Amino acid sequence: MPLIELSLLLLLAIAVGGALVHWTPLPLPILLVVVGVVASFLPGLGSVEVDPELFLLLFIPPILFADAWVLPRRDFVHTLKPVLLLALGLVVLTVVVVGYAMHWLIPAMPLAVAFTLGAIVSPTDAVATVATTQLLPLPARIVHIVNAESLLNDASGLVAFKLAVAAAATGLFSSTAVAGNFVHLAGGGIIIGIAVEWVGRELRQRLIRLHAGDPVLQTLLTILIPYGAYLAAEALQVSGILAVVAAGLWASGQEVKGLTADARQHAREVWRMLSYVLNGAVFVLLGLQLRRMLSGVDDFAPLDLVLYALVLWALLMVLRIAWVWTSAHLRFRLRWGWTGSTTGPDPKRLLLVSWAAVRGSITLATALSVPAVVAAGTPFPERDLVVFLAAATIILTLAFNGVPLPWLIRKLALNSDEDSPNEERTARAEIARAALAAVADVASDLTDREDIAFVEQLLSRYRGKLELHEGDPGHASLRATHIALRRRLRLAAIAAERQRLRQLRETNVINDETQRIIEAELDERELVSMISVDRG
């Protein structure tokens, strides 16, 4: 099918899945896979084949960059030790154990190919996990560990994948060479990623100083950063994935500097849509290709395929549970980076981290990028089986890990605010205090009664915000009631303005352009007025 038609159908499938998810108990990733499977029976869609290199280039850099961009750097540093144990230690353990186990279970699969499979299924997918838990309360530390782990094990898994594919293609394996290549690929990727992001940010700020700070231009340059980092790293034969992750982490907290308010708002909305579409397209494509993947393993008995897939899933879960629990208790005993309870690891938290092991876009992308032939021109050994098992792992982890996860979260009843005090409330109180000082400083020079009355009104609003976040609970509750009433009044007034504006357009008193200009202003005021009461 032509690329344009396929792209439009992918967007339609994502929209259908996004609409249906509100009426089904299935998480969005699973529903999109189902939509893809159903769509594969339509004429022309049953034989969709995605170019692995194109897939990896178009989808993975922006997805990883967006995930790294929103990860709080301070919390990333605080959780670095448990994250590194998961993203490096667990990945290496998974590659080795899965490699030997699957080679033993399927003797026709060479050891290097089995290592390739282990590298493919080792990375978890935070996007798929968040999609199933975004409406449920989770302790912040668990969220940060799961998200940071998925970013780093994406990179480490892909580096291990490249090394395993090279070993499968050449038949040569050296642990010393693997270690040296890993350091070269990882270190070079990190340096390139930081350098590209720094150059891109300097360019944007230079354009702003030259009065070329158009929000659309700024957002476009931001979107080009992950692609630039990936292509530059690949051109220099280092890890493009680690370059993207490093660029995103480096950009976290830096992108807002020097940008205007409308540029920041525009970038947030564009990246939100881009992430939604790209992640959705990955799962729809998985559904579209499932039938073709099944046809590639016709030589195997169906029961054998089911056995291989279930054994692989069970092996991944046993390894993860054992690693999470063992590493947590060792860190507690050795006091190595332990910031949890003084009585030891919380079994509920360990279970939640262990079970948050959904596979997704990276696993699919790496599976599809397994070369069809090796350097000698011979077919890659058992490629179709590797791709099938990778796809089966995604579906099984979505079904067995993703679907029960919301129930598990509710059953464990973990407090989402128990990790730390409410930073947002503290920050809102501090900025209200700063605003009070600034307004009071300006008010000292005013003499006009109307100006003084406005200042008093403004000071009263900020005192109310301060009381809402720091005051007596009873007074804060009363203040929240007043704020809610004022919000309803503002929204009612805006609704009346909007209705009258449309009546003016319907009677041709004003034209479409005038309506659009004023309606955009009403939209901005309505969005501000709809801010939650507890945010003041």
VOGU-3710 file (C-alpha; in Angstrom, 3 decimals, decimal comma):
1> mplielslll> 0,000/0,000/0,000  1,314/3,507/-0,805  2,879/5,327/2,123  0,409/8,243/2,120  -2,665/5,999/2,253  -1,062/3,846/4,946  -0,224/6,921/7,044  -3,801/8,194/6,816  -5,181/4,791/7,779  -2,808/4,642/10,747
11> llaiavggal> -4,085/8,019/11,950  -7,673/6,830/11,532  -6,946/3,638/13,465  -5,325/5,623/16,293  -8,371/7,910/16,443  -10,729/4,918/16,518  -8,729/3,291/19,312  -8,536/6,538/21,270  -12,320/6,876/21,087  -13,120/3,239/21,930
21> vhwtplplpi> -10,788/3,100/24,942  -13,312/5,110/26,976  -15,884/2,306/26,613  -13,683/-0,738/27,073  -11,689/-2,090/30,033  -8,654/-2,615/27,808  -5,619/-0,301/28,087  -5,011/1,819/24,999  -1,909/-0,114/23,755  -3,780/-3,449/23,720
31> llvvvgvvas> -6,832/-1,872/22,101  -4,656/-0,379/19,353  -3,107/-3,804/18,690  -6,627/-5,237/18,370  -7,612/-2,418/15,997  -4,506/-3,181/13,940  -5,354/-6,902/13,771  -8,911/-6,128/12,634  -7,613/-3,636/10,054  -5,213/-6,251/8,659
41> flpglgsvev> -8,217/-8,094/7,180  -9,066/-5,077/5,007  -7,940/-5,240/1,356  -4,342/-4,124/0,937  -3,533/-4,070/4,670  -2,798/-7,743/5,223  0,634/-7,540/3,608  1,913/-4,319/5,184  5,669/-4,499/5,601  7,629/-1,784/7,381
51> dpelflllfi> 11,208/-0,915/6,476  13,064/-1,539/9,788  15,590/1,269/9,310  12,858/3,750/8,374  10,742/2,609/11,318  13,637/3,026/13,742  14,469/6,489/12,389  10,948/7,932/12,188  9,430/6,621/15,408  12,032/5,938/18,063
61> ppilfadawv> 14,017/9,250/18,343  11,019/11,513/19,075  9,406/8,935/21,387  12,548/8,523/23,497  13,350/12,248/23,441  9,865/13,161/24,651  10,070/10,611/27,490  13,513/11,832/28,559  12,472/15,471/28,233  9,736/15,214/30,881
71> lprrdfvhtl> 11,769/13,102/33,307  12,759/15,266/36,314  16,551/15,391/36,352  16,816/15,793/40,124  14,678/12,717/40,739  16,553/10,857/38,004  19,798/11,472/39,895  18,202/10,410/43,204  17,033/7,103/41,699  20,136/6,545/39,575
81> kpvlllalgl> 21,556/3,584/41,508  18,438/1,360/41,464  17,792/2,469/37,876  21,305/1,526/36,753  20,948/-1,880/38,392  17,764/-2,432/36,382  18,839/-0,786/33,137  22,328/-2,317/32,993  22,536/-5,250/35,384  19,120/-6,695/34,589
91> vvltvvvvgy> 19,573/-6,152/30,843  22,900/-8,039/30,834  21,407/-10,822/32,976  18,370/-11,046/30,675  20,472/-11,244/27,514  22,680/-14,000/28,937  20,000/-16,125/30,645  17,430/-15,770/27,865  20,134/-16,523/25,320  21,235/-19,780/26,908
101> amhwlipamp> 17,691/-20,826/27,869  16,171/-20,256/24,419  19,174/-21,903/22,741  18,604/-24,945/24,971  14,842/-24,909/24,331  15,220/-24,382/20,564  18,485/-26,069/19,481  17,989/-24,821/15,899  18,458/-21,268/17,170  22,203/-20,442/17,337
111> lavaftlgai> 23,457/-19,025/20,626  24,284/-15,612/19,127  20,747/-15,408/17,681  19,313/-16,364/21,079  21,385/-13,546/22,610  19,879/-11,255/19,962  16,397/-12,287/21,107  17,371/-11,623/24,726  18,575/-8,133/23,818  15,349/-7,430/21,893
121> vsptdavatv> 13,000/-8,358/24,751  15,094/-6,872/27,578  13,885/-3,202/27,427  10,639/-2,279/29,166  8,295/0,373/27,823  7,262/3,177/30,183  4,792/4,546/27,622  2,752/1,359/27,641  2,939/1,194/31,449  1,898/4,828/31,894
131> attqllplpa> -0,983/4,335/29,453  -2,452/1,733/31,824  -1,788/3,658/35,054  -2,044/7,354/34,184  -5,357/7,813/36,039  -4,212/5,917/39,137  -2,184/7,250/42,095  1,376/5,976/42,214  4,255/6,940/44,524  6,479/9,398/42,698
141> rivhivnaes> 9,625/7,352/43,314  8,148/4,276/41,626  7,059/6,362/38,636  10,537/7,869/38,306  12,262/4,470/38,610  10,027/2,838/35,992  10,341/5,766/33,560  14,094/6,203/33,983  14,675/2,458/33,719  12,782/2,271/30,433
151> llndasglva> 14,874/5,074/28,961  18,232/3,629/29,951  17,402/0,005/29,225  16,134/1,055/25,795  19,635/2,327/25,156  21,503/-0,545/26,814  19,228/-3,123/25,196  19,769/-1,660/21,738  23,532/-1,520/22,237  23,459/-5,176/23,318
161> fklavaaaat> 21,266/-5,916/20,291  23,795/-4,406/17,877  26,612/-6,416/19,425  24,565/-9,636/19,367  23,555/-9,131/15,726  27,192/-8,566/14,818  28,124/-11,791/16,610  25,318/-13,672/14,845  26,412/-12,319/11,469  30,120/-13,091/11,887
171> glfsstavag> 29,976/-16,085/14,188  32,648/-14,467/16,368  32,202/-13,526/20,031  34,706/-11,979/22,426  33,751/-10,653/25,861  36,666/-8,201/25,782  35,627/-6,877/22,376  31,985/-6,634/23,542  32,962/-4,593/26,617  35,137/-2,267/24,555
181> nfvhlagggi> 32,438/-1,806/21,903  29,836/-1,145/24,580  31,920/1,650/26,124  32,612/3,125/22,679  28,979/3,022/21,546  27,547/4,274/24,839  30,109/6,968/25,624  30,140/8,318/22,095  26,353/8,403/21,944  26,075/10,364/25,204
191> iigiavewvg> 28,638/12,954/24,087  27,005/13,413/20,672  23,525/13,745/22,190  24,548/16,439/24,663  26,493/18,320/21,977  23,601/18,323/19,479  21,093/19,466/22,098  23,401/22,267/23,272  23,935/23,497/19,710  20,205/23,372/19,018
201> relrqrlirl> 19,337/25,312/22,173  21,977/27,946/21,447  20,569/28,338/17,921  17,032/28,839/19,221  18,117/31,411/21,786  20,202/33,212/19,161  17,112/33,418/16,930  15,085/34,810/19,822  17,681/37,526/20,400  17,392/38,337/16,684
211> hagdpvlqtl> 13,598/38,681/17,117  12,913/35,432/15,256  11,241/33,685/18,196  8,120/32,538/16,363  6,561/29,669/18,398  6,105/27,471/15,331  9,763/27,899/14,333  10,971/27,212/17,878  8,891/24,049/18,140  10,070/22,836/14,740
221> ltilipygay> 13,702/23,241/15,803  12,953/21,302/18,997  11,474/18,420/16,993  14,607/18,281/14,834  16,884/17,790/17,886  16,242/14,037/18,443  16,573/13,309/14,734  19,783/15,333/14,545  21,241/13,554/17,575  20,300/10,129/16,220
231> laaealqvsg> 21,647/10,729/12,695  24,862/12,365/13,921  25,576/9,475/16,304  24,804/6,823/13,696  27,026/8,615/11,176  29,875/8,451/13,705  29,055/4,781/14,404  28,054/5,230/18,033  24,703/4,635/19,741  22,009/6,831/18,198
241> ilavvaaglw> 19,516/5,730/20,843  21,777/6,789/23,722  22,411/10,074/21,907  18,656/10,747/21,815  18,210/9,811/25,491  21,167/11,993/26,516  19,806/14,909/24,468  16,401/14,568/26,093  17,785/14,346/29,621  20,072/17,312/28,973
251> asgqevkglt> 17,145/19,299/27,579  14,966/18,523/30,615  14,540/21,753/32,530  16,597/23,714/29,976  14,165/23,993/27,065  11,984/26,586/28,801  14,852/29,012/29,294  14,727/32,008/26,981  11,460/30,949/25,328  8,301/33,034/25,357
261> adarqharev> 5,126/31,818/27,055  3,358/31,126/23,754  6,389/29,198/22,439  6,428/26,976/25,538  2,689/26,379/25,306  2,913/25,599/21,606  5,803/23,151/22,114  3,937/21,313/24,895  0,834/20,831/22,767  2,733/19,760/19,644
271> wrmlsyvlng> 4,872/17,257/21,561  1,797/15,910/23,318  0,108/15,167/19,993  3,313/13,866/18,402  3,974/11,416/21,237  0,368/10,205/21,182  0,382/9,602/17,427  3,799/7,949/17,217  3,210/5,623/20,162  -0,227/4,752/18,836
281> avfvllglql> 1,156/4,044/15,364  3,678/1,575/16,821  0,962/-0,597/18,385  -1,332/-0,370/15,343  1,573/-1,463/13,131  2,187/-4,388/15,475  -1,432/-5,480/15,007  -1,233/-5,020/11,233  1,811/-7,272/10,986  0,754/-10,042/13,370
291> rrmlsgvddf> -0,787/-12,187/10,635  2,335/-11,875/8,482  4,525/-12,706/11,487  2,465/-15,852/12,090  2,819/-16,873/8,462  6,619/-16,673/8,812  6,656/-19,445/11,430  4,388/-21,935/9,633  7,082/-24,594/9,941  6,626/-24,723/13,712
301> apldlvlyal> 3,742/-26,476/15,437  1,269/-24,012/16,995  1,618/-25,625/20,421  5,401/-25,294/20,222  5,101/-21,591/19,407  2,741/-21,055/22,343  5,175/-22,962/24,599  8,162/-20,889/23,430  6,285/-17,613/23,965  5,011/-18,548/27,438
311> vlwallmvlr> 8,411/-19,848/28,552  10,036/-16,614/27,366  7,493/-14,457/29,224  7,801/-16,542/32,395  11,592/-16,399/32,204  11,537/-12,616/31,853  9,236/-12,268/34,862  11,236/-14,633/37,071  14,453/-12,806/36,235  12,915/-9,396/36,885
321> iawvwtsahl> 11,250/-10,332/40,180  14,408/-12,020/41,447  16,615/-9,122/40,379  14,360/-6,377/41,817  13,986/-8,070/45,192  17,614/-9,202/45,498  19,131/-5,874/44,434  16,822/-3,902/46,752  17,731/-5,995/49,790  21,434/-5,858/48,915
331> rfrlrwgwtg> 21,328/-2,067/48,589  19,558/-1,892/51,959  22,047/-4,228/53,667  25,085/-2,528/52,160  23,599/0,999/52,490  24,509/1,575/48,852  22,339/4,408/47,599  19,456/3,356/49,868  16,907/6,156/50,420  13,883/4,065/51,360
341> sttgpdpkrl> 12,514/2,968/54,708  14,909/2,363/57,594  13,189/-0,997/58,206  13,970/-2,363/54,758  12,389/-2,609/51,304  8,608/-2,409/51,095  7,291/-5,662/49,538  4,361/-3,784/47,960  6,662/-1,399/46,132  8,984/-4,191/45,033
351> llvswaavrg> 6,025/-6,124/43,641  4,800/-3,080/41,719  8,219/-2,341/40,212  8,614/-6,030/39,360  5,251/-6,236/37,622  5,688/-2,987/35,641  7,509/-4,867/32,884  5,476/-4,141/29,761  7,316/-4,317/26,435  6,450/-2,021/23,554
361> sitlatalsv> 7,802/0,185/20,800  11,542/-0,433/21,272  11,091/-4,203/21,311  9,058/-4,057/18,106  11,476/-1,662/16,409  14,536/-3,763/17,208  12,802/-6,991/16,196  11,862/-5,530/12,826  15,406/-4,237/12,338  16,958/-7,720/12,508
371> pavvaagtpf> 18,649/-8,046/9,095  17,185/-10,501/6,618  20,650/-11,655/5,529  24,064/-11,693/7,175  27,291/-10,377/5,697  27,935/-13,564/3,762  24,603/-13,236/1,965  22,970/-16,154/3,796  19,621/-15,686/5,578  19,753/-14,556/9,208
381> perdlvvfla> 19,211/-17,757/11,238  15,651/-18,116/12,564  14,823/-14,444/11,916  11,067/-15,091/11,566  10,993/-16,960/14,878  12,875/-14,137/16,626  10,426/-11,553/15,276  7,445/-13,719/16,256  8,709/-14,262/19,816  9,403/-10,549/20,209
391> aatiiltlaf> 5,857/-9,707/19,080  4,450/-12,413/21,352  6,399/-10,967/24,289  4,873/-7,533/23,674  1,354/-8,974/23,567  1,843/-11,241/26,595  3,329/-8,470/28,748  0,523/-6,124/27,700  -2,045/-8,780/28,592  -0,488/-10,419/31,674
401> ngvplpwlir> 1,318/-7,378/33,116  -0,489/-4,349/31,713  -4,129/-5,371/32,134  -3,881/-6,442/35,824  -1,660/-3,474/36,741  -4,489/-1,020/37,605  -6,134/-3,700/39,771  -2,791/-4,418/41,431  -2,216/-0,725/42,173  -5,630/-0,405/43,804
411> klalnsdeds> -5,133/-3,634/45,744  -1,761/-2,547/47,135  -3,229/0,844/48,130  0,060/2,715/48,007  -0,035/6,386/48,940  1,033/8,554/46,006  2,191/11,382/48,294  4,119/9,388/50,882  7,515/9,815/49,209  7,837/13,526/49,829
421> pneertarae> 5,839/16,564/50,898  3,684/18,270/48,307  6,271/20,256/46,359  3,670/21,861/44,148  1,823/23,355/47,124  5,084/24,677/48,579  6,107/26,197/45,246  2,730/27,896/44,776  2,977/29,432/48,226  6,498/30,699/47,529
431> iaraalaava> 5,608/32,312/44,188  2,533/33,928/45,767  4,816/35,372/48,459  7,185/36,698/45,779  4,271/38,287/43,915  3,058/39,957/47,124  6,469/41,523/47,650  6,671/42,743/44,033  3,188/44,291/44,038  3,729/45,918/47,441
441> dvasdltdre> 6,992/47,419/46,190  5,276/49,033/43,182  2,262/50,131/45,250  4,394/52,363/47,484  4,716/54,924/44,665  1,021/55,067/43,659  -1,220/58,021/44,480  -4,294/57,527/42,291  -7,236/56,066/44,242  -8,298/53,762/41,441
451> diafveqlls> -4,787/52,379/41,107  -4,506/51,917/44,854  -7,870/50,104/44,924  -6,673/47,746/42,164  -3,459/47,074/44,088  -5,446/46,182/47,198  -7,586/43,831/45,147  -4,485/42,191/43,665  -2,813/41,904/47,073  -5,986/40,326/48,447
461> ryrgklelhe> -5,900/37,699/45,679  -2,310/36,741/46,432  -2,923/36,670/50,192  -5,811/34,333/49,434  -3,515/32,058/47,437  -1,000/32,050/50,273  -3,712/31,199/52,766  -5,020/28,449/50,490  -1,647/26,684/50,448  -0,227/27,514/53,880
471> gdpghaslra> -3,078/28,736/56,035  -5,352/27,097/58,571  -7,235/24,160/56,993  -10,587/25,684/57,912  -9,718/29,044/56,382  -8,189/27,301/53,365  -11,416/25,363/52,807  -13,452/28,576/52,982  -11,045/30,268/50,577  -11,367/27,317/48,170
481> thialrrrlr> -15,152/27,708/48,280  -14,860/31,401/47,377  -12,454/30,611/44,538  -14,802/27,946/43,180  -17,719/30,407/43,211  -15,690/33,054/41,391  -14,575/30,474/38,853  -18,189/29,503/38,117  -19,105/33,165/37,700  -16,212/33,786/35,295
491> laaiaaerqr> -17,095/30,708/33,266  -20,759/31,735/33,129  -19,771/35,212/31,910  -17,440/33,735/29,261  -20,195/31,380/28,087  -22,561/34,356/27,692  -19,900/36,273/25,748  -19,336/33,293/23,468  -23,052/32,826/22,817  -23,524/36,496/21,970
501> lrqlretnvi> -20,441/36,445/19,715  -21,904/33,572/17,712  -25,231/35,361/17,426  -23,412/38,376/15,974  -21,761/36,105/13,415  -25,028/34,369/12,506  -26,690/37,730/11,837  -23,669/38,885/9,767  -22,873/41,776/12,120  -19,287/40,469/12,187
511> ndetqriiea> -17,340/38,230/9,790  -15,546/34,897/10,387  -12,150/36,486/10,997  -13,473/38,761/13,747  -15,190/35,789/15,350  -11,988/33,714/15,287  -9,905/36,515/16,845  -12,308/37,118/19,725  -13,085/33,412/20,232  -9,364/32,659/20,607
521> elderelvsm> -9,205/35,253/23,403  -12,263/33,728/25,065  -10,659/30,285/24,825  -7,535/31,520/26,631  -9,613/33,125/29,390  -11,716/29,976/29,735  -8,651/27,756/30,069  -7,258/30,015/32,801  -10,620/30,073/34,598  -10,850/26,262/34,530
531> isvdrg> -7,676/25,802/36,614  -8,300/23,520/39,571  -9,451/25,246/42,761  -6,599/23,817/44,862  -4,135/25,509/42,526  -5,514/28,920/43,324
//
